């Protein structure tokens, strides 16, 4: 850029030099023409003066003088024309010179501007050169760092591959060990399952033997009755004690539509339903096994089995063990001052849980046997006593505790079957 500006400046300077030379030449020519014109005019004036002075000279000289005058006049006219032309050329050259000087001034301003710009650009160029040298140094350092990092990466990759192989070997080894342990666990679980089945089978047999033993024990040690059929011992209302209107011993009024409903309270109000009177019969040859029979229509409460509807049917056989219920005390010990409450086995989170509860609004589920449900306390109260506990004499049995902490003897199972 600097060389281009220098060429332009040189070109303008050459043009100015040429114009100045032409102007000087015109000035010289104009001065010469002016001098010649002045000389001619002076000559003409002198001649004219001589002619006027010598007017009376001989007429023969008039013609020659007149020719001389005409010649001098023509020469004067020529010189004047030359002067005019030179003046015109001078004026044109002067205008050209002024224009050239103006162009020169513009060019000079441009030169100054270009010089300033060149100075700025040169300064910027120097900065860029310094930055370039700095970047070059940094690039060199960066290249060295990259080379070192690449070497480190290669080393880490080799270490990673080695660690991965070691990890894969460890995983494979652990997988084999886990597989062996899983097989052992499966074998152990199978063994536990088999032993559990065996345990439940033996437990069931034990309960059967205990029930049979208790039955025969009662037959042996209890006084024999002359009447071999069930014997009416007392009449009572069955009531439930609860904290709300749900999940009670027997169905609530209108909960399932059973007729007659096995309940003693009406609409969850904890009031006795005196219309439901139950006859409590002692089973033959037993003083703690009872049969619960509705006084009004003769329906008998009996258990249909685990998670099945507790039934209340007319003319159900009283000899069926599912219709016979064990008290936790002997029936001979019941009097007006006795109150027995019951709950599920072992207390704890099962404490106050119901034995039977409504599980739906249809008649088929209103007496389902349950366990591990809402914590409610229920009891059976009679006309002759405050309350009494009953349980089915089949395999569906529960622990019980009398209010005065008299423990029931019979079964010791820890769960409801």
N, C-alpha and C positions, 0 to 999 in steps of 0.2 A: 504493500500500500504506500509506503514511504517513497519508493522509487517512482511509482505512478504520479504522485503529487509533485515530485521533483521534476519529472518530464513536463508536466503541465505548466509548472512555474517557468521552466526554461523556454517553453514554446511562447508563453505570453511575453517574456522578457525580450525574445527575439523579435516578436511582432512590434513591441514598443520601440525597439531600436530602429527597425525599418521605417516606422512611421515618423520617428524623430528625424531620421536622415532625410526623408522626403520633405518634411516640413522645413527643415533648414535649407534644402535646395530651393524650395519655393520662395522662402524668405529672401535668399540671395538673388534669385531671378527677379523677384518683385522689386528689390532695391535697385538692381541694374536697370530695370525698365523705368522705374521712377526717375532715376538719374538721367537716362537717355531722354525721357519725355521732358524733363526740366531743361536739359540742354537744348533740345529742339525748340522748346517754347521760348527759351532765351534767345536762340538764334533768330526765330521768327520775329520776336519783338524787336531785336536789333535791326533786322532787315526792314521791318515795317517802319521803324523810326528813321532809318536811312532813306526809305522811299518817301516818307512824308517830308523829310528834311530836304531831299533833293527833288521835290515835286516839280520844281521848275526846270529840272535838268532836261536835257534834251529828250524829246519824245522818242527818240530812237532806242533809247534804253528801256522804254516802258514795256515793250513787248518781252524783252529778255527778263526784265525784273518780274513782270507778271508771271511768266513761266516759272521763274525761280520761286515766286510766292506760292504758286499753285503746287509746285513740287514739294516745297516745305510744308504747305498745309496738308497735302496728302500724307507726307511723312509723319506730320503731327497727328493726323487722324489715325494712321496706322499704329503709332506709338500709344495713342490713347486706347485704341482697341486692344492692343497687346496688354496695356496696363489693366484694362477692364477684365480681360481674360485671366491675367495673372492674379488680379484681385479675387476673381471668382474661384480660381484654383486654390488661392490662399485661404479663402473662406471655407471652401470644401475641406481642404487639408486641416484647417483649424477645427472644423466640426468633427472631422475624423479623429483628430488628436484628442479633442475633449471626450469623444465616445471611447477612444482607446484608453484614455486616462481613467474614465469611469469603469471600464472593463478591468483595467489594471487594479483599481481600488477594490472592485468586487473579488477579483482573483486574489488580491492581497488578503482580503477578509477571509476568503476560503482557505488561503494558505495558513492564516492564523488559526482558523477553526480546525483545519486538518492537522496542524501542528499540535494543537491542544489534544485533539482526538488521538493523534499518534502517541503523544506523551502518555495519555490515559491507557491506550491499548498496550503500549510498551510496559507500563507499570503492571497492568493486569497480566500481560504475558510473563513478566518476571515472577509475579505471584504464582501463576500457573506452572512456571518452570520449577519454582521452589516446591509447590505442591506435588508436581510430577516427580521431582527427586525424592520427596518425602514418601510418596506412594510407592515409588520404586523400592525404596529401602524397606517400607512396611511389607510390600509384596514379597520381598526377599525373605524377611523374617517370617511372614505368614507361610511361605512355601516350606521353610525349614520346620515350622511348627506342624504343618500338615503332614510333612514327612514323618515327624516323630509320632504324631497321633495315629497315622496309618500303621506304623510299626506296633504301637500299643494296641490298636484294634485287632491287628493280626494275632498278637499274643493273647488278647482276651477271647477272641474267637476260638483259638486252639484250646484255651482253658475251658471255655463254655462247652465245646464239643466233648472234652474229656469229662467234665462234670455231668453232661447230659448222658453220656454212656454209663457213668457211675450211677446216676439217678435211675436210668432205665433198668439197670441191673438190680438196684435196690427195690424198685417198684415190682419188678418181676419176682424177686425173692419174697417180698411182702405179700404179693398176690397169691403166690403158692401157699404161704403160711396162712393167709386169711382163708383160702379155700379149704385148707386142712382143718382150721378152727371151725369154719362154717359146717363142714361135714360132721365134726365132733359135736357142734351145737345141735345140728339136726338129729344126730343119733341120740344125744342127751334129751332133747325135747320129745323125741319119739318114745324114749324110755320113760320119761316123766309122764307123758300122755297115757302110756300103757299102765303105768303104776297108778295114775290118777283114776283111770277107769276101774282098775282093780280095787282101789281104795273106796270109790263110790259104791261099787258092787258089794264089797264087804260091809260098808257102812249101811247100805240099804238092808242087807241081810241082818246086820246087827240091830237096826231099828225094828225090823220085823220080829226078831227074836225077843228084843226088849218088850215090844208091845205085847207079844204072845205071852212072855214071862209075866208081865204086869197083869195081863188079863187072867192068867191062871193063878197068879198070886192072890189077886183080889177074890177069885173064886174059892181059893183054899182058905184065906184068912178072914174074909168078910163073912158075917153071919148070913146064913141062907134064909131066903124068904119063902114063905109058903106060896106066895103068888109068883109064878115064873115069868109073868109078863111085866111090862113097864109099870111102875108105881108112881102115881101123882104125889109129888112132895110139896110143891107150892106153886103159886101163880105170881107172875111179875110183869112189869113193863120193861122193855128193852130200850135204853136211852143211850145217847152218845154225847160226850162232852167235847166241845170243839171251840176253836178260836174264830172260825168263819163258817160260812154255809157250804163249804166244799169238803170232800174227802173224809167221810165218816165211816164208822164201823159198818153200818148197813145203809141202804139207800135213803136219801132224803125224800120228803113228800114231793111227788110229781116229777122227780128227777128222771125216772125211767118208765113210769106207768105200770109197774107191776101191781097185780091185784090178788091178794092184798099186798101192799108195800111192806117190806121188812124194815120198818123204822119205828122209832118211838117219839120223834120230835116232828113238829109240823113247820115246814117252810124255813128251817134254819133258825127258828126263834128260841131254841133250847127249852121249849115247853114240852112236857110229856104229852104224848098222844094216848090218852087213856082208853081210846077205842081199840088199841092193839094190846090185848092181854094175852100173855103166853103161859101155857101150862108147862111146868118143869117136871118131867118124869125121870125117875132113876131107872137106869138100865137093869135088866135082871142080874141078880147076884153081884151088884156093884153099888158102892155108896159114894163114888166120885165121878161116875159117868152118867150123863143125863141126856134126855131127848127133849128137844124144844118144839112144842106144838102150839099152833095158834088156837086160842080158846074159842074164837068165834066160828071158824070154818074148818078146823081140824088140819090145816096145812102144817107140814113138818119141814123144818129147816135142815138141809143136808148139803154136803160138799160134793161138787161134781169133779173136783181135782184141781191141780195147779193151773192157774190162769184160765180157769173155766168159771162159768156162772154159778154162783151159790144159788141153789134151788130152794124153792119153798112150795112144795106140792102136797096135795091131799093124798091120803091113803098110801104114802110112801112107807115101805116096810121099816118098822122100828128095830128089827134085828140087823139091819144094814149098818156096818160100822161107820159109814159115811154120814149117817144120821145121828150118831152118838158123839157127844162132846164131853171132854174131861174138864172138871173143875180143878183148880189148884188147891182146893181143900175138900175134905169129905163133906158130903151133903148133910151129914148129921151135925156138923159144927156150925151150920148156917143158922143164924138167929137175927133178931131185929137189930142187933148192934153190930152186925158184920157188914163191912163194905170192902169189896175187892176191886182193884183196878188192874188193867193189863196193858202191856205194850210189847214191842218186838224184842228179839233176843239181845242180851248184853248191853242194853242202853246205848250210850254213845250217840252217834249220828242217827241211829234207828229209834232213839227214844221218842215216845209219843207217836210213833207211826201207826197208821190204821192197819187192820188185818184185811178188811174188805172195803172197797170204795167204788163209787160210780166212776166209770171211765168213758161214758158216752150217754146220749139221750135215748138210745134204743133199749128195748126191754131185754135184749140178749146180753148186754154188757153191764147191767146196773149192779151186779153182785160179784164182779171179777175179784178173785183173790189177788192181793198185791203185797209188795214189800218195798222198802226203800222209797217211800213216798212222803207226802206232806206230814209234818209232825203234829199229830192230833192225838189226844187221849180219849179213850172211850171206855164205857163200862156197861154192865147189865144190872139193872136195879129191879128188885122184886117188891111185891107187896109186903113181904115179911122181912126184907133186908134192904139195906141201902143199895148195894150193887154186888155183882158176882161175875167172875171171869169164866169163860168157856173156851174150849178148843176142840178141833175135830180129832177123833181118836185114830184116824187113818194116818198116812205118812205126812199129812199137812198139819204140822204142829208148831206151837210157839212157846217161848218162855213166858213166864208171868211172875209178877211179884205182888203179893197181897199188901194192902195199904199199911199194915202193921209190920212190914218187912218179913213176912212169913214166906219163904221161898218155895216154889213148886218143886216137887220131887221129880218125877218122870223124866222128860227128854232133856238132852244137853246139846242139841245141834246148834251151830252158830249161824245158821241161815235158814230162810224160809224155803221149803221144798215145794 
